[in-house]
Amino acid sequence: MRHYLQFGRFGFQLHAAEQGRQALVMGILNVTPDSFSDPGKFRHLEFALSRAEQMILEGADIIDIGGESSRPGASPLPLREELQRVMPVLYALRDCGKPLSVDTYKPEVMREAILAGADMINDINGFRAPGAIEAVKDSDCALCIMHMQSVPQTMQDHPQYEDVVREVINFLRQRVNAMLAAGIDRERLCIDPGFGFGKTVEQNYALLRASRQLRNELGLPILAGLSRKSMIGAVTGRPVEQRLAGSIAGALAAVAQGAEIVRVHDVAETVDALKVWRMAH
């Protein structure tokens, strides 16, 4: 299966793994003091820019900028503070030569980010907030629709599904249809099953195994974000800072199951692993 993804100033012809093409690597740039993985490490502008430049040199295809932590138990961030964190980084990087994604669920941040040149809006809330679809519909940026049960403060308390794969597919289909009904071009859309967002370890791996089913049923590219998450730690027994090998294995498994974009912390290592994996297929 082949997909074209309109990505703001850029465009990607995406190919499934079985066609021998390497997946795109999205490098995570957290400008937050309370990220689960690298808390406060890149909060200051000069450090954030240095990290982005490093990821580009390491082979990142996309940079994903996030100003609000969505780790389990995280409290909502005031709009003004999120804008103060994200916008200087976005302005500073917009001519870096790589597409820029902004990770936000707030329509006001979406609007400002698009005006500043963002090429993707990556929304953990699936564009459900009032005004979210209106904020993005008239742009040409890519839109990643993610599934999340509940909200970050409580999503991991007691995730419950009768059939996690079917329920995630149905949710994503409803959101895709809402976007299409608003006049948004299908070539701007991709989907994310939302690993770690209101799912148990078993449910996360059920979704990972079903990634190809999601892609085939919905007919859209899949973005997979497993990097350093608790689903990796639960299997390996490793703390966050020791989940590199498990995260690479997760990225390769996602690509093998049909994901066209992998969102990762460890860009160089993931790029290398994907190159070797591709040569073996």
WOVEN-V689281 format. One record per residue. RES is the residue in one small letter. SS is DSSP state (hx for helix, st for strand, lp for the rest). OMEGA is omega in radians with two decimals (999 if undefined). Layout:
res:RES ss:SS omega:OMEGA
res:RES ss:SS omega:OMEGA
//
This chain:
res:m ss:lp omega:-3.13
res:r ss:st omega:3.10
res:h ss:st omega:2.92
res:y ss:st omega:3.13
res:l ss:st omega:3.05
res:q ss:st omega:-2.95
res:f ss:st omega:-3.14
res:g ss:lp omega:-3.14
res:r ss:lp omega:-3.06
res:f ss:st omega:3.02
res:g ss:st omega:-3.12
res:f ss:st omega:2.96
res:q ss:st omega:-3.04
res:l ss:st omega:3.13
res:h ss:st omega:3.04
res:a ss:lp omega:-3.04
res:a ss:hx omega:-3.07
res:e ss:hx omega:3.09
res:q ss:hx omega:3.00
res:g ss:lp omega:3.14
res:r ss:lp omega:-3.13
res:q ss:lp omega:3.08
res:a ss:lp omega:3.04
res:l ss:st omega:3.12
res:v ss:st omega:3.09
res:m ss:st omega:-3.14
res:g ss:st omega:-3.08
res:i ss:st omega:3.07
res:l ss:st omega:3.14
res:n ss:st omega:3.07
res:v ss:lp omega:-3.07
res:t ss:lp omega:3.07
res:p ss:lp omega:-2.98
res:d ss:lp omega:3.04
res:s ss:lp omega:-3.12
res:f ss:lp omega:-2.97
res:s ss:lp omega:-3.10
res:d ss:lp omega:-3.00
res:p ss:lp omega:3.03
res:g ss:lp omega:-2.99
res:k ss:lp omega:-3.08
res:f ss:lp omega:-3.07
res:r ss:lp omega:-3.10
res:h ss:lp omega:-2.97
res:l ss:hx omega:-3.06
res:e ss:hx omega:3.11
res:f ss:hx omega:3.11
res:a ss:hx omega:-3.14
res:l ss:hx omega:3.11
res:s ss:hx omega:3.12
res:r ss:hx omega:3.11
res:a ss:hx omega:3.12
res:e ss:hx omega:3.11
res:q ss:hx omega:-3.13
res:m ss:hx omega:3.10
res:i ss:hx omega:3.09
res:l ss:hx omega:-3.13
res:e ss:lp omega:3.07
res:g ss:lp omega:3.11
res:a ss:lp omega:3.09
res:d ss:lp omega:-3.06
res:i ss:st omega:3.02
res:i ss:st omega:-3.11
res:d ss:st omega:-3.05
res:i ss:st omega:3.13
res:g ss:st omega:-3.13
res:g ss:lp omega:-3.12
res:e ss:lp omega:3.12
res:s ss:lp omega:3.06
res:s ss:lp omega:3.11
res:r ss:lp omega:3.11
res:p ss:lp omega:3.13
res:g ss:lp omega:-3.10
res:a ss:lp omega:3.09
res:s ss:lp omega:3.11
res:p ss:lp omega:-3.14
res:l ss:lp omega:3.09
res:p ss:lp omega:-3.10
res:l ss:hx omega:-3.08
res:r ss:hx omega:-3.11
res:e ss:hx omega:3.10
res:e ss:hx omega:3.11
res:l ss:hx omega:-3.14
res:q ss:hx omega:3.13
res:r ss:hx omega:-2.96
res:v ss:hx omega:-2.93
res:m ss:hx omega:3.11
res:p ss:hx omega:3.12
res:v ss:hx omega:-3.13
res:l ss:hx omega:3.11
res:y ss:hx omega:-3.08
res:a ss:hx omega:-3.05
res:l ss:hx omega:-2.95
res:r ss:lp omega:3.07
res:d ss:lp omega:-3.08
res:c ss:lp omega:3.13
res:g ss:lp omega:3.11
res:k ss:lp omega:3.07
res:p ss:st omega:-3.13
res:l ss:st omega:3.08
res:s ss:st omega:3.05
res:v ss:st omega:-3.07
res:d ss:st omega:-3.10
res:t ss:lp omega:3.03
res:y ss:lp omega:-3.09
res:k ss:lp omega:-3.13
res:p ss:hx omega:-3.12
res:e ss:hx omega:3.10
res:v ss:hx omega:3.10
res:m ss:hx omega:-3.11
res:r ss:hx omega:-3.12
res:e ss:hx omega:-3.14
res:a ss:hx omega:3.13
res:i ss:hx omega:3.10
res:l ss:hx omega:-3.12
res:a ss:lp omega:3.06
res:g ss:lp omega:3.10
res:a ss:lp omega:-3.12
res:d ss:lp omega:3.08
res:m ss:st omega:2.89
res:i ss:st omega:-3.07
res:n ss:st omega:-2.94
res:d ss:st omega:3.11
res:i ss:lp omega:-3.08
res:n ss:lp omega:3.07
res:g ss:lp omega:3.12
res:f ss:lp omega:3.12
res:r ss:lp omega:-3.12
res:a ss:lp omega:3.10
res:p ss:lp omega:3.13
res:g ss:lp omega:-3.09
res:a ss:hx omega:-3.13
res:i ss:hx omega:3.12
res:e ss:hx omega:-3.11
res:a ss:hx omega:-3.02
res:v ss:hx omega:-2.90
res:k ss:lp omega:-3.06
res:d ss:lp omega:3.11
res:s ss:lp omega:3.05
res:d ss:lp omega:-3.10
res:c ss:lp omega:3.05
res:a ss:st omega:-3.11
res:l ss:st omega:3.11
res:c ss:st omega:-3.11
res:i ss:st omega:-3.10
res:m ss:st omega:3.03
res:h ss:lp omega:3.02
res:m ss:lp omega:3.03
res:q ss:lp omega:-3.12
res:s ss:lp omega:-3.12
res:v ss:lp omega:-3.06
res:p ss:lp omega:-3.11
res:q ss:lp omega:-3.01
res:t ss:lp omega:-2.95
res:m ss:lp omega:-3.10
res:q ss:lp omega:-3.12
res:d ss:lp omega:3.14
res:h ss:lp omega:3.13
res:p ss:lp omega:-3.10
res:q ss:lp omega:3.08
res:y ss:lp omega:2.94
res:e ss:lp omega:3.11
res:d ss:lp omega:-2.98
res:v ss:hx omega:-3.11
res:v ss:hx omega:-3.12
res:r ss:hx omega:-3.11
res:e ss:hx omega:3.10
res:v ss:hx omega:3.10
res:i ss:hx omega:-3.12
res:n ss:hx omega:3.11
res:f ss:hx omega:-3.11
res:l ss:hx omega:3.11
res:r ss:hx omega:3.12
res:q ss:hx omega:-3.13
res:r ss:hx omega:3.08
res:v ss:hx omega:3.14
res:n ss:hx omega:3.10
res:a ss:hx omega:3.11
res:m ss:hx omega:3.14
res:l ss:hx omega:3.13
res:a ss:hx omega:3.11
res:a ss:lp omega:3.11
res:g ss:lp omega:-3.14
res:i ss:lp omega:-3.12
res:d ss:lp omega:3.14
res:r ss:hx omega:-3.11
res:e ss:hx omega:3.06
res:r ss:hx omega:-2.95
res:l ss:st omega:2.89
res:c ss:st omega:-3.02
res:i ss:st omega:-3.12
res:d ss:st omega:-3.13
res:p ss:lp omega:3.04
res:g ss:lp omega:3.10
res:f ss:lp omega:3.10
res:g ss:lp omega:-3.12
res:f ss:lp omega:-3.13
res:g ss:lp omega:3.10
res:k ss:lp omega:2.99
res:t ss:lp omega:3.09
res:v ss:hx omega:-3.12
res:e ss:hx omega:3.13
res:q ss:hx omega:3.09
res:n ss:hx omega:-3.10
res:y ss:hx omega:3.02
res:a ss:hx omega:3.10
res:l ss:hx omega:3.11
res:l ss:hx omega:3.13
res:r ss:hx omega:-3.09
res:a ss:lp omega:-3.08
res:s ss:hx omega:3.14
res:r ss:hx omega:3.10
res:q ss:hx omega:3.09
res:l ss:hx omega:-3.11
res:r ss:hx omega:-3.08
res:n ss:hx omega:-3.11
res:e ss:hx omega:-3.07
res:l ss:hx omega:3.07
res:g ss:lp omega:-3.12
res:l ss:lp omega:3.08
res:p ss:st omega:3.11
res:i ss:st omega:2.96
res:l ss:st omega:-3.10
res:a ss:st omega:3.11
res:g ss:lp omega:3.13
res:l ss:lp omega:-2.91
res:s ss:lp omega:3.04
res:r ss:lp omega:-3.04
res:k ss:lp omega:-3.08
res:s ss:hx omega:3.09
res:m ss:hx omega:3.03
res:i ss:hx omega:-3.14
res:g ss:hx omega:-3.12
res:a ss:hx omega:-3.12
res:v ss:hx omega:-3.05
res:t ss:hx omega:-3.05
res:g ss:lp omega:-3.07
res:r ss:lp omega:3.00
res:p ss:lp omega:-3.03
res:v ss:hx omega:-3.03
res:e ss:hx omega:3.13
res:q ss:hx omega:-3.06
res:r ss:lp omega:-3.10
res:l ss:hx omega:-3.09
res:a ss:hx omega:3.13
res:g ss:hx omega:3.14
res:s ss:hx omega:3.09
res:i ss:hx omega:3.09
res:a ss:hx omega:3.11
res:g ss:hx omega:3.11
res:a ss:hx omega:3.12
res:l ss:hx omega:3.11
res:a ss:hx omega:3.13
res:a ss:hx omega:3.13
res:v ss:hx omega:3.10
res:a ss:hx omega:3.13
res:q ss:lp omega:3.01
res:g ss:lp omega:3.13
res:a ss:lp omega:3.13
res:e ss:lp omega:3.10
res:i ss:st omega:3.04
res:v ss:st omega:-3.10
res:r ss:st omega:-2.94
res:v ss:st omega:2.99
res:h ss:lp omega:-2.99
res:d ss:lp omega:-2.97
res:v ss:hx omega:-3.04
res:a ss:hx omega:-3.10
res:e ss:hx omega:3.14
res:t ss:hx omega:3.10
res:v ss:hx omega:3.13
res:d ss:hx omega:-3.12
res:a ss:hx omega:3.14
res:l ss:hx omega:3.09
res:k ss:hx omega:-3.14
res:v ss:hx omega:3.14
res:w ss:hx omega:-3.12
res:r ss:hx omega:-3.12
res:m ss:hx omega:-3.11
res:a ss:lp omega:-3.09
res:h ss:lp omega:999
//
